[in-house]
Amino acid sequence: MDLDHMKAVALAAAYSGGSYIQSRLDRTRRIDHKGEIDLVTEADLGSERRIIDIIRASFPDHTILSEEHGLTEGRSAYKWIVDPLDGTTNFAHGLAACCVSIALVKENRPIIGIVWGPFTDELFSAVRGAGAYLNGRRLTVSGIDRVGDSLIATGFPYNVRTIMAPVMNRLTRCLEASQGIRRLGSAALDMCYVAAGRFEAFWEEQLHPWDTAAGHLIVTEAGGQVTDFDNRPFEPEMKSILASNGRIHHRMLELLDVKGIE
């Protein structure tokens, strides 16, 4: 297993997909709906084509799971998990908070994570056991140990209108307890910002593996903690996620537990 080569392919794929996204920002954008508020643009599709082509050229036997194309099974134990444009709604409205997210997973554990923001030129990367980095600088989560001193991020699931009560209960409890809450609209960036110490925690539910796989590794390699809302070690298929600096994790789990008050 040549992790250096695999990482180089992941980087090349991220830059290729992200460069295509850059090229589409100021052009007329075709926007389609996968759901009532779930969008897909030409940039998603074009970025995904470029990413998949680069991965397949080097690893034709690897499995690839991507947001728009779905699952292509391979014979290898390795699986690439790709979000070609995380933050599509932001992009569709001309906002820069979006990114390409690519993870390589083996035995359901991410071993490489790459997140590149094409409009900020921030490259977050991690290799299991080798730390997390931002543009070559080693990352570590923040040292804040009180939720009251913490800046926290969240997101709203695409089916939020059908599960409004628990979503709003969690939001209210965390807003009352924390220094503030931000909603960027990109789960991958939210997690990278936890890794960089910009946020102390991020929570969301009803996510997919392509939303979380790369960010999960980047947070843990920066010294953070990632679980689901029931404090189980996070795996890509889980539908709820809490990523934190570790120091406020237990208190965040308490705040997110709205059973009985929904």
N, C-alpha and C positions, 0 to 999 in steps of 0.2 A: 504494500500500500504506500504509494508516493503522495503524501499529503501536500507537499510543496507543489507538485504538478496539479493536483486536484484544486488547490487554492488558486493557482494561477489561472486555471480554466474558469473557476467561479468569478474571479475578478474580471477576466476578459468578457465573460457573458454579461456581468452587471454593467460594465462600461458600454458595451454595445447596446444593450437594451435601454440604458439611461440616456445615451446619446440620441437614440431615436425619439425618446420622450422630449428631450430638449428641442429637437427639430420641429416638433408638432405644436409647441405651446402657442405660438403666435399665428398659427394657420387656422382656417375654418375647421372646426372639430365636429366630426360626426359622433353623436352621443346616442347610445341605445340603452334600453332598460332591461336588466335581468330580473328586476323586481320593482316594487312601487318606488323605492328610493335607492335601489342598487344599480349603479351605472356601469357601463363599459364603453370605452372610447377606442378609436382607431389606434391611439397610442398604446393602450393595453395590448391590443392584438399584435401590433407591429413589434413592440418590445419583446413580447413572448416568443414570436417567431425567431427573432435573432438570438435570444437566450437559448432556446431549445436547439437550434441549429449548431451553436458552438458546443454545447454539452454533448450532443449526439456525435459530433465529429470526433471527439476524443474518447467518449465512453458509450459506444453504441449498445452495449449490453446492460447499461444501468437503467433502473426505473426512474421515470420522471412524473411527478405530480405537479401540475401547474393550474393556476386559478381558472384560466379560460379554456385551456385544452383538456383538462382533466388528467386521468391516470393513463400512462403508457407503461405497461409492465415490461420489465427486462429480466434477464436470467441472473444478474448480479445481486449480491446482498446490499448493494448501495442504492439509495434513493435520493434523487434531487427534488427539493420542494421549492417551488418558484412562485413568487408574486411579482409579475412583470411591472406592475404599477400599483403600489400600495398608497392609497390616498387619491383614488380616481375622482371622487367628487371634488376634492380640492383642485386637482388639475383641470377639471372641466370648468371650474369657475376662475381659473387663472391664478390660483394660490400655489405657492412654492412648497408647501408642506406635503411632499410626496417622495416616494423612493422606490428603488428596486430592491427586492429582498430575495436572497438565494441561500438555501441551506443544503448541506449534504448530510444525510442521515444513514446510520448503519445500526441495525438491531434496535430501531426506534429511538436512537439517541443521536442528536445532532453532533457532528464532529467538525464541521466547518460552517461558519455563518458570515455572510456578507450583506451589508445594507449600505447602499449608496444613494445619497440625495443629489440628483443631477443639477438642481438649481442652487444648492448650497455648497456643492463639492465637498461634502463631508462623507468620508468613507469609514464606516464602522466595520470591524472585522474581528473574527475570533477563530482559533483552532483549539479543539479540546485539549486542555492541559498546558496550553501555551499562552494564556492570557487574552485579553481583549484590547483593541486599539482603535484610536480615532486618528486618521491621517498619520499613522506611525507613532502616535503618542500613547503610552500605556494608560489604560482606563482603570479607575477604581470607583466604586459606589461611594455615596456621601456618608459622612459619619454622624449625621443627625439621628437622634434616638427618641425623639418625641414627635408624635403625629401633629401636635399643635405647632411645631416649628417646620412642618414639612409642606412642600409643594407636591401635589399629587395629580396624576393624569388619569383620565378615563375615556371611554368611548361608548357609543350607543349602538346596540345591534340593529341590523336592518329590519328586524321584526319588533322594534321597540314599541310600536303602537299597540301590539297585542300583549305585551308584558310590562306595561307602563308602571304598575304599582311597585313591583320589586325593584325595578331600575331606579325609580325616583326615590324610594326609601333608602337605597344604598347611597345615592347621590346626596340626599339630605343629611344623612348621618355623617358621611365623610366631609361634607362641606362645613358642617357645624364643628367638627373636631380638628380640622386641618388649618394651615395657614392660607391655603387656596387650592383651587382645582382648575386644571386646564384640559381642554378637549381639542387635540390637534387634528384628529381625523385620519391618523395613520398609526396603527398599532405597532408596526415595526419601528417607527421613529420614537414612539412613546417608550418602548422598551430600551432602545439605544440611549435615550436621554436618562433613563434610570441608571444604566451602566456608566454614563458620563457624570453622574452626580447632579444633573440638572433637575431631575425629579427624584423624590424619595420612594415613590411607589406608582404603579399603574395597575388598574384593574379593568376587566371587561368580560363580557360573556357572549356566547354564540359566535365565537370565532372559528376559523378554519386553520389547518396546519400551515398553509402558506402565509397566514398572518403572523404566526408566532415562532416558527421553527428557528429562523436565524436569530431573532431577538432573544429568544430563550437562552441560546448558547452565549451570546454576547453579555447578557446580564450575569449569568453564572460565572463566566470567566473573569468578570470584573469584580467578583466577590459578593454578588447579590444572591437572592433566593427567589425561586419561582415554583409556585404550587397552583393547584386549583383552589376554589373557595372552601373546600373541605380539608385543606392542608395536605393533600396527597402530592407527592413529587410530580411535577408537570411532565406530561407526554403530549406529543403533537396532536393526538386525536381528541384531547380533552376540550370541553366547550366553555369552561370558565378559566380565567387566569388571573393570578395576582403575582406581579413581579415587584420586588422591593429591594432596598438596601440591606435587608435582613434584620436590621435593628428595630424596625417598626412593624415587622411582618405579623407578629402575633396580635398586636392591637388592630391592625388592618383587617385581619380575619374576623375579629370580634365585630368590627363595624360593618363588615359585609354580610354578616349572618343576620338576615332579616326573616328567618323562619318564625312563624307565629305572629308576625306583625304585618304580613303582606295583605 
